[in-house]
Amino acid sequence: MGFREINSKMIEATVVPGQRLFSQRGAMLAYKGDVSFTPNTAGGQGGIMSMIGRRVANEDTPLMTVEGNGTVLFGHGGHHIQVIDLTGDTLCVEADRLLAFEGTLQQGTLFLGSQGGVMGMVRGQISGQGLFTTTLKGQGSVAVMAHGGVLEVPITPQRPVHVDPQAYVAHHGDVRNKLSTALGWRDMVGRGSGEAFQLELSGSGAVYVQASEEKL
């Protein structure tokens, strides 16, 4: 099926019998043909454990299962949309930035900051950034949302990338993540994310960064 970019804020998906898509609730703008939209309370292809991860991440809105025969236009809130094609690898994406993905992809959850230990957990909660991301693995297309456009930044073994957690959209590849702070505890009092917190991504792959730190 795949997604076709109409413009920077809208994509078109082709729905065919026997295959399905998953989308964020409220993402459908228009459709043609015999297409149905059903709330999915099982967490997409990841089953109950995926749903638990989404609940912990304060994502109470279920995904919509899209089936039938036709085409659908997707968009949400006027946000920039980036289409990412997976060829067997795993994409980690902030759950609230996930617009739509093909049903051929296996969904799960990743605890962002787990490789940073307990301190990573605490710092993540102080920053207000969700610690759980959705993982999508296999062959298929994913559409993610962002503010002001998206830049793909390569991650190499010789050069890790440090990202403001609120500018983080997604990453893929053989990548380790560590949430840390660039300031002492006294300096963090009363501060949000910004430069006080950093998400360090090391290994081989790429990270997608949005142009604005504004939350969706």
Residue pairs with C-beta under 8 A, 6 or more apart in sequence:
1 13
1 14
1 15
1 16
1 19
1 21
1 102
1 141
2 13
2 14
2 85
2 102
2 141
3 11
3 12
3 13
3 74
3 83
3 100
3 141
3 143
4 11
4 12
4 13
4 14
5 11
5 81
5 83
6 12
6 73
8 80
8 81
8 149
9 75
9 78
9 79
9 80
9 81
10 29
10 73
10 74
10 75
10 81
11 73
11 74
11 75
11 81
11 83
11 99
11 100
11 143
12 71
12 72
12 73
12 74
13 21
13 66
13 71
13 72
13 74
13 100
14 70
14 71
15 21
15 33
15 35
15 66
15 67
15 68
15 69
15 70
15 71
15 72
16 69
17 68
17 69
19 67
19 102
19 103
19 104
20 65
20 66
20 67
20 103
21 65
21 66
21 67
21 72
21 100
21 101
21 102
21 103
22 40
22 44
22 45
22 63
22 64
22 65
22 66
22 100
22 101
22 102
22 103
22 107
23 37
23 63
23 64
23 66
23 72
23 74
23 99
23 100
24 61
24 63
24 64
24 76
24 98
24 99
24 100
25 39
25 61
25 62
25 63
25 64
26 76
27 64
27 74
27 75
27 76
27 99
27 100
28 37
28 64
28 66
28 72
28 73
28 74
29 73
29 74
29 75
30 72
30 73
31 70
31 71
31 72
31 73
32 70
32 71
33 68
33 69
33 70
33 71
34 68
34 69
34 70
35 66
35 67
35 68
35 69
35 70
35 71
35 72
36 66
36 67
36 68
37 64
37 65
37 66
38 64
38 65
38 67
39 62
39 63
39 64
39 65
40 62
40 63
40 64
40 65
41 51
41 62
42 48
42 50
42 51
43 49
43 50
43 51
43 52
43 53
43 54
43 63
43 107
44 50
44 63
44 101
44 103
44 107
45 103
45 105
45 106
45 107
46 53
46 106
46 107
46 108
46 109
49 108
49 109
50 107
50 108
50 109
50 134
52 109
53 108
53 109
53 132
53 134
54 95
54 109
54 132
54 134
56 132
57 95
57 109
57 130
57 131
57 132
57 133
58 130
59 95
59 96
65 103
66 72
66 100
74 81
74 99
74 100
74 143
75 81
75 99
76 99
76 145
77 145
77 216
79 145
79 146
79 147
79 216
80 145
80 146
80 147
80 148
80 149
80 150
80 210
81 99
81 143
81 144
81 145
81 146
82 143
82 144
82 145
82 146
82 150
82 169
82 208
83 141
83 142
83 143
84 91
84 141
84 142
84 143
84 144
84 170
84 172
84 208
85 140
85 141
85 142
86 105
86 136
86 137
86 138
86 139
86 140
86 141
86 142
86 172
87 139
88 137
88 138
88 139
89 137
89 172
89 173
90 135
90 136
90 137
90 172
91 135
91 136
91 137
91 142
91 170
91 171
91 172
92 110
92 112
92 133
92 134
92 135
92 170
92 171
92 172
93 133
93 134
93 135
93 136
93 142
93 144
93 169
93 170
94 130
94 133
94 134
94 168
94 169
94 170
95 130
95 132
95 133
95 134
96 130
96 215
96 216
97 144
97 145
97 146
97 169
97 170
97 216
98 134
98 142
98 143
98 144
98 145
99 143
99 144
99 145
100 142
100 143
101 107
101 136
101 140
101 141
101 142
101 143
102 140
102 141
102 142
103 140
104 138
104 139
104 140
105 136
105 137
105 138
105 139
105 140
105 142
106 136
106 137
106 138
107 134
107 135
107 136
108 134
108 135
108 137
109 132
109 133
109 134
109 135
110 132
110 133
110 134
110 135
111 131
111 132
112 124
112 130
112 131
112 132
112 133
112 177
112 179
112 199
113 120
113 121
113 123
113 124
113 131
113 177
113 178
113 179
113 199
114 120
115 176
115 177
115 178
116 123
116 177
116 178
116 179
116 180
119 180
120 178
120 179
120 180
121 131
123 179
123 180
123 181
123 197
124 131
124 165
124 179
125 131
126 188
126 197
127 165
127 166
127 179
127 192
127 193
127 196
127 197
128 192
128 193
129 165
129 166
129 168
129 193
129 197
131 179
133 170
136 142
144 150
144 169
144 170
144 208
145 216
146 169
146 208
146 210
146 211
146 212
147 210
147 211
147 212
147 213
147 214
147 216
148 210
148 211
148 212
149 210
149 211
150 169
150 208
150 209
150 210
150 211
151 208
151 209
151 211
152 206
152 207
152 208
153 161
153 163
153 206
153 207
153 208
153 209
154 161
154 205
154 206
155 161
155 171
155 173
155 175
155 201
155 202
155 203
155 204
155 205
155 206
155 207
156 204
157 202
157 203
157 204
160 200
160 201
160 202
160 203
161 200
161 201
161 202
161 207
162 198
162 199
162 200
162 201
163 198
163 199
163 201
163 207
163 209
164 193
164 194
164 195
164 197
164 198
164 199
164 213
165 179
165 193
165 197
165 198
165 199
166 192
166 193
166 194
166 213
166 214
166 215
167 209
167 210
167 212
167 213
168 199
168 207
168 208
168 209
168 210
169 207
169 208
169 209
169 210
170 207
170 208
171 177
171 201
171 205
171 206
171 207
171 208
172 205
172 206
173 203
173 204
173 205
173 206
174 203
174 204
174 205
175 201
175 202
175 203
175 204
175 205
175 207
176 201
176 202
176 203
177 199
177 200
177 201
178 199
178 200
178 202
179 197
179 198
179 199
179 200
180 197
180 198
180 200
181 188
181 196
181 197
181 198
182 195
182 196
182 197
182 198
183 191
183 196
187 196
188 196
193 213
194 213
201 207
